[in-house]
Each structure stands twice: as C-alpha cells, then as structure tokens.
Amino acid sequence: QVQLVESGGGLVQSGGSLRLSCAASGRSFSDYVMGWFRQAPGKEREFVASIMWRGGDTYYADSVKGRFIITHDSAKNTVYLQMNNLQPEDTAVYYCAARYTITPPGGFQYESREMYSYEFDFWGQGTQVTVSS
C-alpha cells in the first residue's frame, strides 16, 4: 500500500523559504515519477514540479522556475521541495503525488513536461503553506 506523507509547511513572510518533504512508503519508487501540486482556496489544483525517481529528470511550472527546487533522496525514500523567495501567491495546500511510469504500449509515457493531476495514482494528505506580505 503506497503512502505519501507531506511535512514542512507553515507560515513564512514574503521572501522567505520553506522545505517540504514527502516521505514515500509501500513499494519501490524507482519506476515512478513524483510530483508536487498545490491548491489555493477557490482554485484548481495546479502542477508545481516533478522528478523522475530513476535518473532525476525534473520539470517546473513557469511560476516557480528559478525559485523552487525538487530533489529526492533514494536512501530515505523522500522527495523534497525547496521553496525560496516565497510570495503571497504561493499560499496553498501543497500535495505530493506519485505515478508509476511502466505501462503497456499506448499507455502513459513519461515526458519532461507539465503534468496533470489526473495522471497521478497516489496522493498525500497535503501540507499548508501560507506566505504573508
């Protein structure tokens, strides 16, 4: 049973930094792509960043490129999202997600691009990030 548990959210002033963690358990994630999404009140869930567990290929939404960094630690089975120069518009619940990438021909094929929430199989419970101005 896959479990994703996020932590590290909180309240920070504009310009500050936070590091989110996503502890993954239940299976080997070497053939997974891991993603971070966020959802602000009244808005749809949006893609933030993704990382291929094997190989470490990353992709970022334009809104966070140059400020956020996604990494993973295979020994700890944990994915991180380092968030720098946070702005009030970054305020949201942040979710970790996982997607298995080995599929039959014609199925899901990983590409280095923005991903959509429906493409992910497993989700964490979310962690709140609030940025004050």
C-alpha positions in Angstrom: 0.0 0.0 0.0 1.5 3.3 -1.1 1.7 6.0 1.4 2.8 9.6 0.8 3.2 11.8 3.9 4.0 15.5 3.4 5.5 17.7 6.1 7.3 21.0 6.4 4.5 23.5 5.7 3.9 26.6 7.7 3.7 30.3 7.9 6.5 32.4 6.4 7.0 36.0 5.4 7.3 37.1 1.8 10.8 36.5 0.5 11.3 33.6 3.0 12.0 29.9 2.4 10.5 26.6 3.3 11.4 23.0 2.5 8.6 20.5 2.1 9.2 16.8 2.5 7.2 13.8 1.1 8.0 10.5 2.8 7.0 7.7 0.4 6.5 4.1 1.6 4.8 0.9 0.5 6.9 -0.1 -2.5 10.0 0.7 -4.5 9.6 4.0 -6.3 12.4 3.6 -8.8 9.9 3.4 -11.7 7.8 6.3 -10.5 7.6 10.0 -11.3 6.9 12.1 -8.2 5.1 15.4 -8.4 4.3 18.4 -6.2 1.0 20.1 -6.8 -0.7 23.0 -5.0 -4.3 24.2 -4.5 -5.3 27.6 -3.3 -8.8 28.3 -1.9 -11.3 28.6 -4.8 -8.7 27.5 -7.4 -8.0 24.2 -9.2 -5.1 22.1 -8.2 -2.0 23.1 -10.2 1.3 21.5 -11.1 4.4 22.8 -9.4 7.2 20.4 -10.1 8.1 16.8 -10.9 11.0 14.5 -10.7 11.7 11.1 -12.2 13.0 8.8 -9.4 15.3 7.0 -11.8 17.6 9.5 -13.5 16.4 12.5 -11.6 14.9 14.4 -14.6 13.0 17.4 -13.3 10.4 19.8 -14.6 8.9 23.0 -13.2 5.9 25.2 -13.7 6.9 28.6 -15.1 5.5 30.3 -11.9 8.1 28.6 -9.7 11.0 28.1 -12.1 14.2 29.6 -10.6 12.7 29.7 -7.0 11.7 26.1 -6.2 13.9 23.0 -6.4 12.7 19.4 -6.4 15.0 16.7 -5.3 14.8 13.2 -3.9 16.8 11.0 -1.5 16.6 7.4 -2.5 18.1 6.2 0.8 15.3 7.9 2.7 12.6 7.4 0.1 11.8 11.0 0.4 11.1 13.8 -2.1 11.8 17.4 -1.2 10.6 20.7 -2.5 12.9 23.6 -1.5 10.9 26.8 -1.9 12.8 30.1 -2.0 11.7 33.7 -2.3 8.2 32.8 -1.4 5.4 35.2 -2.4 1.8 35.5 -1.1 0.6 33.9 -4.4 2.4 30.7 -3.4 0.0 30.3 -0.5 -1.8 27.0 -0.9 -2.1 23.4 0.3 0.8 21.5 -1.3 0.4 17.9 -2.2 2.8 15.2 -3.1 1.9 12.7 -5.8 3.3 9.5 -7.4 2.7 7.9 -10.8 4.0 4.5 -12.0 5.7 5.0 -15.3 6.0 1.5 -16.7 2.9 0.9 -18.8 1.9 -1.1 -21.9 2.4 0.4 -25.4 -0.1 3.1 -25.9 -0.4 3.9 -22.2 1.2 6.7 -20.2 4.6 7.7 -21.4 6.7 10.0 -19.2 7.9 13.2 -20.9 9.7 16.1 -19.4 6.6 18.5 -19.3 4.0 20.0 -17.1 1.9 17.2 -15.7 -1.8 17.0 -14.7 -3.3 15.8 -11.5 -5.3 13.1 -13.3 -2.1 11.5 -14.4 -1.1 10.6 -10.8 -2.2 7.5 -9.0 -1.3 8.2 -5.4 -1.6 11.4 -3.3 -0.6 12.6 0.1 -2.9 14.5 2.5 -1.3 17.9 1.8 0.5 20.4 3.9 -0.5 24.1 4.2 1.9 26.8 3.1 1.0 30.4 4.0 3.0 33.4 2.9 2.3 36.7 4.5 3.1 40.0 2.7 
